[in-house]
Amino acid sequence: MVVKKESVQQTTTGTWAASTTVTVLLDRIGLVTQYDLLHRLTPSATFLGANQPDGLYRPFQNIQIVAGGLTYCALPSDAGGEGGVLQHMLNQLDGLGIGYPSGAITAPDLTYVPIKLSFHAGVRPTKRDGGINLFDLTGFIPAGIESSPQVTWTTNGNAVIDDAVTLTSGVLTITAHRVLGSTSEIQQEMAVQGVLDILGLVQSGAEGILPNPNATGFIPSWLGQVQSPIATASDYSLELDMVLGGFLKRVTFLAQDATGTRPARAEDELTSLRLSIPERGLTIFQFDTEVKSGMLPLGTQLGVDDVVAYGGASAKGFYPYDLRAYGPTTLEQIMGYDTRGRQTGYAKWGQTLGTNASGDDILVLTERSLVYQGRLSNS
């Protein structure tokens, strides 16, 4: 026998309301490898050329995916709603679809605008041929095993989507992409995908890493943070302890300027970034954030509200750092930088801030994988 792979829209939906937390219950079925969230958003007026899609993602102040008392995903929760923007841009970067086209939105032909966010549990969101890897078992949420799986959607109080257009109503639906089967069938699928080989590195402690002989898989444990600096900072003097405790795939910074009628991204706030390990006297990298912007694919990301930059510029104020490139071992180059067993303060982010004003925040999302030692199936 082989596993069953299926994509199923969940029965429960969520209805938008300002300044609240909306809970959407999820099926207790299978190992979920990806959740797709679709927000059918009704604007107060027709979008004009000056209204840009950054604002369509601001109703997502935070999204959390929880089950069995564990939080598998939590975005940076900021009242400006740029956490949703950050996740949208990562989706585009990862090849998980456009969510909604970049560029001006002029006279939609629907009464609502469909906005999609994806949460991929593993570290291989796309296949070698470029297609979306919906059933990637390098990470999963054990929804069929843990109790009370649910998504909690935190909305902010500002219904301004962009300038003059506000949010009238919205309905959230969720689709689960999941793998079902017996333990042996799931392990067979893991072998086909090469996941058992990855687990073997963890179990044996290959290349000197911390061994975990009881590992049966990997689960996501994403953590969002919000910094609210009160002044500029020179020479990497604004420090932030790195999130530890697992394999760190990627850490993304987003600089938010909240000085206008609604928040936007800014490139003149977080101007340089350093990652260091003080106890080892090691600097992993340090460079201007605009270097990172220049590494992003052209035309696939929004500029600041897409003004001027549309169609041929990298994103502003958006800095994703994939830490797998810096991993010294084979496992770390696949799963992420290994910080298991490390204590707070082991690694630090140093930040240089060029400008600062009241309301400016820096959002940080750490995509982390933890070793899972539980069951793969109820059968």
Buried (B, 14 or more C-beta within 10 A) or exposed (E): EEBEBBEBEBEBBBEBEEEEEBEBBBBBBBBBBBBBBBBBBBBEEEBBEEBBBBBBBBBBBBBBBBBBEBBBBBBBBBBBBBBBBBBBBBBBBBBBBEBBEBBBBEEEEEEBBBBBBBBBBBBBBBEEEEEBBBBBBBBBBBBBBBEEBBBBBBBBEBBBBBBEBBBBEBBBBBBBBBBBBBEEBBBBBBEEBEBBEBBEBBBEEEEEBEEBEEBBBBBBBBBBBBBEBEEBBEEBEBBBEBBBBBBBBBBBBBBBBBEEEBBBBBBEBBBBBBBBBEEEEEEBBEEEBBEBBEEBEEEBBBBBBBBEBBEEBBBBBBBBBBBBEBBEBBBBBBBBBBBBEBEEEBBBBBBBBBBBEEBBBBBBBBBBBBBBEEBBBEE
